[in-house]
């Protein structure tokens, strides 16, 4: 049986919204601070001489990242490119 979050209109959905409001605000504020730090030059931006695609997100497992990378690599190869895949690994 899969777990699903209650609809935002249901009483349980309101509880989830209230519980996650604080962490959501904190994440948003930290994200804004990080963006500002880059904009102001506190963090270094590295430029590389080749195009870079980043496929990933906060979802762990099951969101289709690996099949997406495989598809992109095959499409680039068909068009005469020589793609490389870099992973952080575990």
N, CA, C and O atoms as CSV, one atom per row, in Angstrom:
chain,resi,resn,atom,element,x,y,z
A,1,UNK,N,N,0.850,-1.172,0.000
A,1,UNK,CA,C,0.000,0.000,0.000
A,1,UNK,C,C,0.901,1.243,0.000
A,1,UNK,O,O,1.798,1.362,0.835
A,2,UNK,N,N,0.669,2.130,-0.903
A,2,UNK,CA,C,1.474,3.353,-1.014
A,2,UNK,C,C,0.891,4.454,-0.132
A,2,UNK,O,O,-0.325,4.574,0.016
A,3,UNK,N,N,1.778,5.249,0.443
A,3,UNK,CA,C,1.353,6.380,1.251
A,3,UNK,C,C,1.105,7.570,0.354
A,3,UNK,O,O,1.871,7.813,-0.579
A,4,UNK,N,N,0.050,8.315,0.621
A,4,UNK,CA,C,-0.184,9.556,-0.120
A,4,UNK,C,C,-0.585,10.648,0.873
A,4,UNK,O,O,-1.273,10.399,1.863
A,5,UNK,N,N,-0.136,11.848,0.577
A,5,UNK,CA,C,-0.474,12.974,1.440
A,5,UNK,C,C,-1.939,13.346,1.252
A,5,UNK,O,O,-2.479,13.216,0.153
A,6,UNK,N,N,-2.583,13.809,2.323
A,6,UNK,CA,C,-3.974,14.244,2.190
A,6,UNK,C,C,-4.081,15.465,1.283
A,6,UNK,O,O,-3.131,16.234,1.138
A,7,UNK,N,N,-5.230,15.624,0.689
A,7,UNK,CA,C,-5.490,16.785,-0.155
A,7,UNK,C,C,-5.375,18.051,0.683
A,7,UNK,O,O,-5.755,18.047,1.855
A,8,UNK,N,N,-4.850,19.156,0.096
A,8,UNK,CA,C,-4.729,20.409,0.855
A,8,UNK,C,C,-6.066,20.913,1.394
A,8,UNK,O,O,-6.095,21.668,2.365
A,9,UNK,N,N,-7.183,20.497,0.766
A,9,UNK,CA,C,-8.494,20.966,1.218
A,9,UNK,C,C,-9.019,20.159,2.402
A,9,UNK,O,O,-9.927,20.612,3.099
A,10,UNK,N,N,-8.461,18.966,2.642
A,10,UNK,CA,C,-8.952,18.134,3.741
A,10,UNK,C,C,-8.373,18.612,5.066
A,10,UNK,O,O,-7.356,19.306,5.074
A,11,UNK,N,N,-8.998,18.255,6.188
A,11,UNK,CA,C,-8.462,18.651,7.496
A,11,UNK,C,C,-7.028,18.141,7.708
A,11,UNK,O,O,-6.203,18.851,8.283
A,12,UNK,N,N,-6.728,16.929,7.254
A,12,UNK,CA,C,-5.375,16.403,7.365
A,12,UNK,C,C,-4.394,17.195,6.520
A,12,UNK,O,O,-3.229,17.347,6.889
A,13,UNK,N,N,-4.865,17.701,5.383
A,13,UNK,CA,C,-4.009,18.510,4.513
A,13,UNK,C,C,-3.623,19.816,5.184
A,13,UNK,O,O,-2.495,20.288,5.035
A,14,UNK,N,N,-4.543,20.392,5.910
A,14,UNK,CA,C,-4.253,21.631,6.636
A,14,UNK,C,C,-3.180,21.376,7.687
A,14,UNK,O,O,-2.285,22.199,7.879
A,15,UNK,N,N,-3.269,20.241,8.362
A,15,UNK,CA,C,-2.268,19.888,9.363
A,15,UNK,C,C,-0.881,19.779,8.728
A,15,UNK,O,O,0.098,20.283,9.279
A,16,UNK,N,N,-0.798,19.123,7.573
A,16,UNK,CA,C,0.493,19.009,6.873
A,16,UNK,C,C,1.038,20.381,6.505
A,16,UNK,O,O,2.227,20.647,6.681
A,17,UNK,N,N,0.177,21.249,5.996
A,17,UNK,CA,C,0.619,22.603,5.621
A,17,UNK,C,C,1.154,23.354,6.823
A,17,UNK,O,O,2.176,24.034,6.724
A,18,UNK,N,N,0.479,23.240,7.958
A,18,UNK,CA,C,0.919,23.927,9.168
A,18,UNK,C,C,2.250,23.347,9.650
A,18,UNK,O,O,3.158,24.094,10.015
A,19,UNK,N,N,2.366,22.019,9.652
A,19,UNK,CA,C,3.598,21.371,10.116
A,19,UNK,C,C,4.805,21.707,9.241
A,19,UNK,O,O,5.924,21.829,9.740
A,20,UNK,N,N,4.577,21.854,7.950
A,20,UNK,CA,C,5.690,22.096,7.023
A,20,UNK,C,C,5.919,23.571,6.716
A,20,UNK,O,O,6.843,23.897,5.971
A,21,UNK,N,N,5.123,24.458,7.256
A,21,UNK,CA,C,5.284,25.887,6.966
A,21,UNK,C,C,6.627,26.402,7.458
A,21,UNK,O,O,7.308,27.129,6.734
A,22,UNK,N,N,7.021,26.042,8.670
A,22,UNK,CA,C,8.306,26.502,9.221
A,22,UNK,C,C,9.498,26.006,8.424
A,22,UNK,O,O,10.319,26.810,7.982
A,23,UNK,N,N,9.615,24.666,8.226
A,23,UNK,CA,C,10.733,24.168,7.414
A,23,UNK,C,C,10.738,24.735,6.002
A,23,UNK,O,O,11.804,24.989,5.440
A,24,UNK,N,N,9.566,24.935,5.426
A,24,UNK,CA,C,9.484,25.494,4.083
A,24,UNK,C,C,10.018,26.925,4.051
A,24,UNK,O,O,10.756,27.298,3.140
A,25,UNK,N,N,9.644,27.715,5.042
A,25,UNK,CA,C,10.126,29.088,5.123
A,25,UNK,C,C,11.637,29.110,5.307
A,25,UNK,O,O,12.328,29.899,4.663
A,26,UNK,N,N,12.160,28.245,6.186
A,26,UNK,CA,C,13.596,28.172,6.431
A,26,UNK,C,C,14.351,27.792,5.160
A,26,UNK,O,O,15.368,28.405,4.837
A,27,UNK,N,N,13.862,26.789,4.440
A,27,UNK,CA,C,14.499,26.355,3.196
A,27,UNK,C,C,14.503,27.497,2.181
A,27,UNK,O,O,15.509,27.738,1.514
A,28,UNK,N,N,13.388,28.189,2.071
A,28,UNK,CA,C,13.287,29.309,1.137
A,28,UNK,C,C,14.273,30.421,1.495
A,28,UNK,O,O,14.935,30.972,0.616
A,29,UNK,N,N,14.368,30.749,2.776
A,29,UNK,CA,C,15.275,31.812,3.222
A,29,UNK,C,C,16.728,31.433,2.960
A,29,UNK,O,O,17.506,32.258,2.481
A,30,UNK,N,N,17.101,30.195,3.271
A,30,UNK,CA,C,18.471,29.739,3.035
A,30,UNK,C,C,18.805,29.707,1.544
A,30,UNK,O,O,19.920,30.041,1.143
A,31,UNK,N,N,17.845,29.309,0.739
A,31,UNK,CA,C,18.047,29.291,-0.709
A,31,UNK,C,C,18.284,30.712,-1.229
A,31,UNK,O,O,19.153,30.933,-2.072
A,32,UNK,N,N,17.515,31.656,-0.728
A,32,UNK,CA,C,17.678,33.056,-1.128
A,32,UNK,C,C,19.053,33.582,-0.706
A,32,UNK,O,O,19.722,34.260,-1.485
A,33,UNK,N,N,19.472,33.271,0.520
A,33,UNK,CA,C,20.788,33.709,0.990
A,33,UNK,C,C,21.907,33.130,0.135
A,33,UNK,O,O,22.876,33.823,-0.175
A,34,UNK,N,N,21.777,31.874,-0.242
A,34,UNK,CA,C,22.799,31.238,-1.089
A,34,UNK,C,C,22.866,31.931,-2.451
A,34,UNK,O,O,23.953,32.213,-2.955
A,35,UNK,N,N,21.714,32.201,-3.036
A,35,UNK,CA,C,21.673,32.887,-4.326
A,35,UNK,C,C,22.326,34.268,-4.217
A,35,UNK,O,O,23.098,34.662,-5.091
A,36,UNK,N,N,22.019,34.986,-3.163
A,36,UNK,CA,C,22.620,36.305,-2.955
A,36,UNK,C,C,24.130,36.216,-2.771
A,36,UNK,O,O,24.866,37.067,-3.270
A,37,UNK,N,N,24.593,35.195,-2.063
A,37,UNK,CA,C,26.033,35.019,-1.849
A,37,UNK,C,C,26.749,34.820,-3.184
A,37,UNK,O,O,27.830,35.371,-3.395
A,38,UNK,N,N,26.157,34.041,-4.082
A,38,UNK,CA,C,26.751,33.870,-5.418
A,38,UNK,C,C,26.711,35.182,-6.191
A,38,UNK,O,O,27.696,35.567,-6.820
A,39,UNK,N,N,25.573,35.866,-6.141
A,39,UNK,CA,C,25.423,37.117,-6.881
A,39,UNK,C,C,26.439,38.157,-6.439
A,39,UNK,O,O,26.959,38.913,-7.261
A,40,UNK,N,N,26.722,38.197,-5.148
A,40,UNK,CA,C,27.659,39.190,-4.617
A,40,UNK,C,C,29.119,38.749,-4.682
A,40,UNK,O,O,30.013,39.506,-4.304
A,41,UNK,N,N,29.362,37.543,-5.152
A,41,UNK,CA,C,30.736,37.089,-5.315
A,41,UNK,C,C,31.359,36.445,-4.097
A,41,UNK,O,O,32.568,36.217,-4.078
A,42,UNK,N,N,30.560,36.140,-3.069
A,42,UNK,CA,C,31.104,35.463,-1.892
A,42,UNK,C,C,31.459,34.015,-2.207
A,42,UNK,O,O,32.399,33.464,-1.634
A,43,UNK,N,N,30.714,33.406,-3.112
A,43,UNK,CA,C,30.998,32.048,-3.568
A,43,UNK,C,C,31.491,32.131,-5.005
A,43,UNK,O,O,31.007,32.946,-5.790
A,44,UNK,N,N,32.442,31.296,-5.339
A,44,UNK,CA,C,33.028,31.324,-6.678
A,44,UNK,C,C,32.182,30.498,-7.652
A,44,UNK,O,O,31.698,29.416,-7.321
A,45,UNK,N,N,32.023,31.035,-8.845
A,45,UNK,CA,C,31.376,30.316,-9.925
A,45,UNK,C,C,32.458,29.848,-10.874
A,45,UNK,O,O,33.304,30.638,-11.294
A,46,UNK,N,N,32.439,28.578,-11.213
A,46,UNK,CA,C,33.454,28.011,-12.104
A,46,UNK,C,C,32.843,27.834,-13.485
A,46,UNK,O,O,31.774,27.241,-13.627
A,47,UNK,N,N,33.515,28.343,-14.487
A,47,UNK,CA,C,33.077,28.182,-15.873
A,47,UNK,C,C,33.915,27.083,-16.521
A,47,UNK,O,O,35.134,27.044,-16.355
A,48,UNK,N,N,33.267,26.208,-17.245
A,48,UNK,CA,C,33.981,25.143,-17.939
A,48,UNK,C,C,33.794,25.321,-19.442
A,48,UNK,O,O,32.804,25.911,-19.876
A,49,UNK,N,N,34.735,24.818,-20.242
A,49,UNK,CA,C,34.691,25.067,-21.679
A,49,UNK,C,C,33.734,24.167,-22.468
A,49,UNK,O,O,33.725,24.208,-23.698
A,50,UNK,N,N,32.939,23.366,-21.782
A,50,UNK,CA,C,32.008,22.468,-22.470
A,50,UNK,C,C,30.612,22.631,-21.875
A,50,UNK,O,O,30.479,23.053,-20.726
A,51,UNK,N,N,29.573,22.305,-22.638
A,51,UNK,CA,C,28.215,22.364,-22.081
A,51,UNK,C,C,28.048,21.326,-20.963
A,51,UNK,O,O,28.604,20.230,-21.037
A,52,UNK,N,N,27.289,21.678,-19.946
A,52,UNK,CA,C,27.045,20.777,-18.822
A,52,UNK,C,C,25.543,20.667,-18.617
A,52,UNK,O,O,24.835,21.672,-18.552
A,53,UNK,N,N,25.066,19.424,-18.514
A,53,UNK,CA,C,23.672,19.161,-18.172
A,53,UNK,C,C,23.664,18.546,-16.789
A,53,UNK,O,O,24.446,17.637,-16.512
A,54,UNK,N,N,22.806,19.020,-15.928
A,54,UNK,CA,C,22.693,18.463,-14.581
A,54,UNK,C,C,21.306,17.859,-14.453
A,54,UNK,O,O,20.305,18.575,-14.462
A,55,UNK,N,N,21.249,16.546,-14.333
A,55,UNK,CA,C,19.965,15.871,-14.161
A,55,UNK,C,C,19.894,15.348,-12.746
A,55,UNK,O,O,20.615,14.418,-12.384
A,56,UNK,N,N,19.041,15.931,-11.953
A,56,UNK,CA,C,18.894,15.492,-10.580
A,56,UNK,C,C,18.015,16.450,-9.830
A,56,UNK,O,O,17.676,17.530,-10.313
A,57,UNK,N,N,17.654,16.035,-8.642
A,57,UNK,CA,C,16.806,16.861,-7.792
A,57,UNK,C,C,16.837,16.312,-6.386
A,57,UNK,O,O,17.686,15.478,-6.070
A,58,UNK,N,N,15.947,16.751,-5.547
A,58,UNK,CA,C,15.924,16.293,-4.164
A,58,UNK,C,C,15.261,14.936,-3.996
A,58,UNK,O,O,15.310,14.357,-2.910
A,59,UNK,N,N,14.647,14.423,-5.044
A,59,UNK,CA,C,13.982,13.131,-4.964
A,59,UNK,C,C,15.020,12.022,-4.962
A,59,UNK,O,O,15.947,12.034,-5.772
A,60,UNK,N,N,14.872,11.077,-4.066
A,60,UNK,CA,C,15.796,9.951,-3.988
A,60,UNK,C,C,15.091,8.719,-4.517
A,60,UNK,O,O,14.131,8.239,-3.915
A,61,UNK,N,N,15.559,8.212,-5.629
A,61,UNK,CA,C,15.021,6.975,-6.170
A,61,UNK,C,C,13.635,7.099,-6.778
A,61,UNK,O,O,12.746,7.758,-6.238
A,62,UNK,N,N,13.483,6.442,-7.919
A,62,UNK,CA,C,12.168,6.306,-8.513
A,62,UNK,C,C,11.621,7.488,-9.280
A,62,UNK,O,O,10.453,7.475,-9.666
A,63,UNK,N,N,12.433,8.518,-9.515
A,63,UNK,CA,C,11.898,9.672,-10.240
A,63,UNK,C,C,12.348,9.703,-11.694
A,63,UNK,O,O,12.023,10.646,-12.416
A,64,UNK,N,N,13.087,8.695,-12.135
A,64,UNK,CA,C,13.451,8.596,-13.544
A,64,UNK,C,C,14.739,9.286,-13.932
A,64,UNK,O,O,14.941,9.572,-15.112
A,65,UNK,N,N,15.624,9.565,-12.981
A,65,UNK,CA,C,16.871,10.255,-13.316
A,65,UNK,C,C,17.777,9.376,-14.182
A,65,UNK,O,O,18.295,9.848,-15.194
A,66,UNK,N,N,17.978,8.123,-13.810
A,66,UNK,CA,C,18.873,7.244,-14.567
A,66,UNK,C,C,18.371,7.016,-15.988
A,66,UNK,O,O,19.155,7.160,-16.927
A,67,UNK,N,N,17.107,6.667,-16.191
A,67,UNK,CA,C,16.628,6.534,-17.570
A,67,UNK,C,C,16.741,7.846,-18.354
A,67,UNK,O,O,16.984,7.831,-19.560
A,68,UNK,N,N,16.566,8.962,-17.676
A,68,UNK,CA,C,16.711,10.263,-18.342
A,68,UNK,C,C,18.136,10.500,-18.807
A,68,UNK,O,O,18.360,11.000,-19.909
A,69,UNK,N,N,19.093,10.144,-17.975
A,69,UNK,CA,C,20.503,10.297,-18.345
A,69,UNK,C,C,20.834,9.370,-19.512
A,69,UNK,O,O,21.493,9.785,-20.465
A,70,UNK,N,N,20.381,8.121,-19.442
A,70,UNK,CA,C,20.651,7.172,-20.526
A,70,UNK,C,C,20.073,7.671,-21.846
A,70,UNK,O,O,20.727,7.588,-22.886
A,71,UNK,N,N,18.853,8.188,-21.803
A,71,UNK,CA,C,18.233,8.710,-23.022
A,71,UNK,C,C,19.036,9.888,-23.569
A,71,UNK,O,O,19.302,9.952,-24.769
A,72,UNK,N,N,19.423,10.817,-22.699
A,72,UNK,CA,C,20.167,11.994,-23.132
A,72,UNK,C,C,21.512,11.602,-23.750
A,72,UNK,O,O,21.909,12.151,-24.777
A,73,UNK,N,N,22.206,10.657,-23.126
A,73,UNK,CA,C,23.494,10.200,-23.654
A,73,UNK,C,C,23.305,9.612,-25.061
A,73,UNK,O,O,24.069,9.930,-25.972
A,74,UNK,N,N,22.299,8.763,-25.236
A,74,UNK,CA,C,22.063,8.153,-26.551
A,74,UNK,C,C,21.701,9.211,-27.597
A,74,UNK,O,O,22.176,9.142,-28.730
A,75,UNK,N,N,20.880,10.171,-27.236
A,75,UNK,CA,C,20.517,11.235,-28.180
A,75,UNK,C,C,21.740,12.059,-28.580
A,75,UNK,O,O,21.903,12.390,-29.754
A,76,UNK,N,N,22.586,12.387,-27.632
A,76,UNK,CA,C,23.785,13.164,-27.946
A,76,UNK,C,C,24.739,12.365,-28.830
A,76,UNK,O,O,25.356,12.922,-29.737
A,77,UNK,N,N,24.863,11.065,-28.573
A,77,UNK,CA,C,25.727,10.215,-29.397
A,77,UNK,C,C,25.205,10.138,-30.840
A,77,UNK,O,O,25.986,10.168,-31.791
A,78,UNK,N,N,23.881,10.038,-30.991
A,78,UNK,CA,C,23.284,10.003,-32.335
A,78,UNK,C,C,23.616,11.266,-33.120
A,78,UNK,O,O,23.698,11.237,-34.348
A,79,UNK,N,N,23.805,12.360,-32.417
A,79,UNK,CA,C,24.077,13.648,-33.063
A,79,UNK,C,C,25.560,13.942,-33.184
A,79,UNK,O,O,25.956,15.063,-33.504
A,80,UNK,N,N,26.389,12.917,-32.924
A,80,UNK,CA,C,27.818,13.061,-33.139
A,80,UNK,C,C,28.618,13.603,-31.971
A,80,UNK,O,O,29.803,13.899,-32.122
A,81,UNK,N,N,28.000,13.737,-30.820
A,81,UNK,CA,C,28.714,14.229,-29.638
A,81,UNK,C,C,29.318,13.059,-28.868
A,81,UNK,O,O,28.946,11.904,-29.074
A,82,UNK,N,N,30.243,13.373,-27.990
A,82,UNK,CA,C,30.861,12.358,-27.146
A,82,UNK,C,C,30.597,12.705,-25.682
A,82,UNK,O,O,31.460,13.268,-25.008
A,83,UNK,N,N,29.410,12.369,-25.197
A,83,UNK,CA,C,29.044,12.753,-23.820
A,83,UNK,C,C,29.796,11.924,-22.782
A,83,UNK,O,O,30.197,10.788,-23.037
A,84,UNK,N,N,29.971,12.512,-21.627
A,84,UNK,CA,C,30.520,11.822,-20.465
A,84,UNK,C,C,29.552,11.989,-19.308
A,84,UNK,O,O,28.895,13.023,-19.187
A,85,UNK,N,N,29.465,10.999,-18.477
A,85,UNK,CA,C,28.574,11.050,-17.320
A,85,UNK,C,C,29.433,11.085,-16.062
A,85,UNK,O,O,30.302,10.235,-15.864
A,86,UNK,N,N,29.182,12.061,-15.233
A,86,UNK,CA,C,29.896,12.190,-13.959
A,86,UNK,C,C,28.871,12.021,-12.858
A,86,UNK,O,O,27.806,12.638,-12.893
A,87,UNK,N,N,29.185,11.192,-11.888
A,87,UNK,CA,C,28.277,10.978,-10.778
A,87,UNK,C,C,29.025,11.157,-9.471
A,87,UNK,O,O,30.220,10.879,-9.379
A,88,UNK,N,N,28.321,11.615,-8.484
A,88,UNK,CA,C,28.937,11.759,-7.164
A,88,UNK,C,C,29.198,10.416,-6.527
A,88,UNK,O,O,30.188,10.241,-5.817
A,89,UNK,N,N,28.330,9.480,-6.771
A,89,UNK,CA,C,28.476,8.163,-6.170
A,89,UNK,C,C,28.192,8.180,-4.691
A,89,UNK,O,O,27.882,9.224,-4.115
A,90,UNK,N,N,28.300,7.026,-4.081
A,90,UNK,CA,C,28.017,6.902,-2.656
A,90,UNK,C,C,29.122,6.138,-1.977
A,90,UNK,O,O,29.072,5.925,-0.766
